[in-house]
């Protein structure tokens, strides 16, 4: 029986027994068909064809090499109790929980900013009563208090045109092609009309931190799903609630992905003013400056990064790229080959740039 | 066991406490190490118990007994200052409780004719823009949206005249990323899933998955709706990519078999939207991770955009109880900490390790 016969078999129930000759060391040894091996293993485990512990184990091992992720290899087992764990693992879990419980008790005292002001002034009015199934065509619920920014302004509405900010709109249009570029990978049919700031009126410091943390977390998730425009919006919201260097640094990365070089440089400047030895900020600014064609400044940033972390792979690569680019375009950059060779000798590896969640904390 | 197995998240039972009543739901009180369990006493009354996680035990802090059994609860529309709990009960009453003074509800309305099976909240706790709102689904076939500032529901989704009423088993808010947008998704006993757009007050999408829908949840309530997980009666769950709605085909989805029995619940990890848990009828818990495809949408032959579903990977599967797991809640404050209630009349506090490295 060759593997081809198994094509199209579903992994679910409703299939027959495997042929007896397949329940054999020789056959299992040579078999590389995941489904067939799973099938054989299930049969062996069931004991329908007899009990062969060695063969079963052999089949398990084989399946593990062919398809380590196979569900048959990971049957549902009873969960382990903390008390059954090894010393160190148990200790880690228990102390972590104790610490967290104490932190929760401490923070209970900091909650309770004056939410009433939030309720009275800032909440949208109660939604008007609607009946969805009976009135499918109901145009729009009331209770929308925000003016809709995307609405077209009527040609007769002169007061609205007075308020129209041409510069802002132009800026928007300038930004669009970059956004579209990102759309190739990250699909977002309509960009959400996200507010650029979070309403934090009346919140206590802890609550602001919570809101900022949450928005940053959403930014990290969007970044990982390659929704860069959305990520920038969430980081901006996080910063509006409570400015943190991590949010600025992550926004710099999101802007870098959107090739918004100026924005990246600005965010990195901010991070570096507070954390002058932040390697990631140097590297992001370096990449952005290279994009802007400011090769000398870019080179300087790469040097800085290498000085803080000698042998940083990405920094070395960037530096190399910049020097090549400089030769091609005829721009003069510092020739510090000696210095650059010296640091390459330190053979340490470092992670790449997709490290936003290391900052995310919590 | 190979190395990959050692790197996998592990589900560990931290605490197990037997209860003397049927417990349906459990919820962590936000910003605390406290937990609320809701259920039904044998004598027909409702019980709300408040536990505190302290020094390696689950200490009973408070107990409140009411005339009608509780079915479900949420803190979704509460603010962090007072953290009021909203509950749905067997008589069809929606109540909101101040847990510091639970003698009388701060809000109560009986507009459903039968049991409230499910409840969800949005707009509180800094989750979701806009007004705090609750949604309830009932056996009477209706789904009602509430603003606790008003005694009557602000939206009511019911079958049109002549249509048969279906039992609504699950509701979830989503898409609440700005002050205007908000969606409610409801799942019914006949396999219907309906997505109501609360901004336009219209039915935005509906589909039928052939088997009763036990649980629906968006990966996050407060973003431009991204993914929706729906679990069903016959041991399957579906993950819909909610970013791209094709005019005819709707949303793309991936289906996965799990648990070999009813998939009672799905709950997303609050700290990472791509990770979610499903709970099964045999007392099992599975932890999953969703992976996006390289392209989340493509154009069909007519030039319309259609979504492309990703894939789900099983991170861990364990048996925790012998009976169905009816309630499951991740702690919003401590990654990996979760609680579950089961029909074996017990509540368990679990820890899922290594979630930050998957």
Interface residues (C-beta under 8 A of the other chain):
Chain A: X12 X64 X68 X69 X71 X74 X75 X76 X77 X78 X79 X80 X81 X82 X85 X93 X94 X97 X98 X100 X101 X104 X105 X107 X108 X111 X112 X113 X115 X118 X123 X124 X125 X126 X127 X128 X129 X130 X131 X132 X133 X134 X135 X136 X137 X138 X139 X140 X141 X143 X144 X145 X146 X185 X186 X187 X188 X189 X192 X193 X194 X195 X207 X210 X211 X214 X217 X218 X221 X222 X224 X225 X226 X230 X357 X360 X362
Chain B: X2 X4 X5 X10 X11 X12 X13 X14 X16 X31 X32 X33 X53 X54 X55 X56 X79 X80 X81 X82 X126 X127 X129 X130 X131 X132 X133 X145 X147 X149 X150 X152 X153 X154 X155 X156 X157 X158 X159 X160 X177 X178 X179 X180 X181 X196 X198 X199 X200 X201 X202 X203 X220 X222 X223 X224 X226 X243 X244 X257 X271 X272 X273 X274 X284 X285 X292 X294 X295 X296 X297 X305 X307 X313 X314 X317 X318 X319 X320 X333 X334 X335 X337 X350 X351 X353 X356
